[in-house]
Amino acid sequence: MRQSTEILIEMYQDNLFAVAFNICKNGADADDVVQDTFLQYHLTKKQFDNEQHIRAWLIRVAMNKAKDKMRSFWHQKSLPLDEYIETLSFETPESANLFEQVLNLPEKYRIVIHLFYYEDYSVREIAAILKVTETNVKVRLSRGRKMLKDILKEEWEDDE
């Protein structure tokens, strides 16, 4: 017996998320586990006896994937953002604050600012890395700088 993956997602997504979240204690990791579980079901050629067999198989796979994720090198070596920032050394407290504000920018601005200022890539190199035009990189840099200026100006005015 095989059921379509779409039907199973509707039926068991919440159950598998609960199982994965119980093990991972993290919503993003649990979402990844659920997605990987359904992907494995979709790719497998296994025939099941009945619907209960499918459900049990999905739960078992989700549990195993969640446990694997918790044991993975990446998960064990990753740090929450606050702890990561503490491991970095900055010349001044202002530099640390600026870096933290850069990390809070929307992704498309954060990436170009990080590559340009912290990794010393040129606009042309960033465009090649991100597969966008140089003009697009310049626009993102400009908008990201403006966002940072507004944020830092606001903080500076609050300190007065």
Sequence and secondary structure as in RCSB ss.txt:
>XXXX:A:sequence
MRQSTEILIEMYQDNLFAVAFNICKNGADADDVVQDTFLQYHLTKKQFDNEQHIRAWLIRVAMNKAKDKMRSFWH
QKSLPLDEYIETLSFETPESANLFEQVLNLPEKYRIVIHLFYYEDYSVREIAAILKVTETNVKVRLSRGRKMLKD
ILKEEWEDDE
>XXXX:A:secstr
    HHHHHHHHHHHHHHHHHHHH  HHHHHHHHHHHHHHHHH     SSHHHHHHHHHHHHHHHHHHHHHSHHH
HH   HHHHHHHS  SSHHHHHHHHHHHTS HHHHHHHIIIIIS   HHHHHHHHTS HHHHHHHHHHHHHHHHH
HHHHHHHHH 
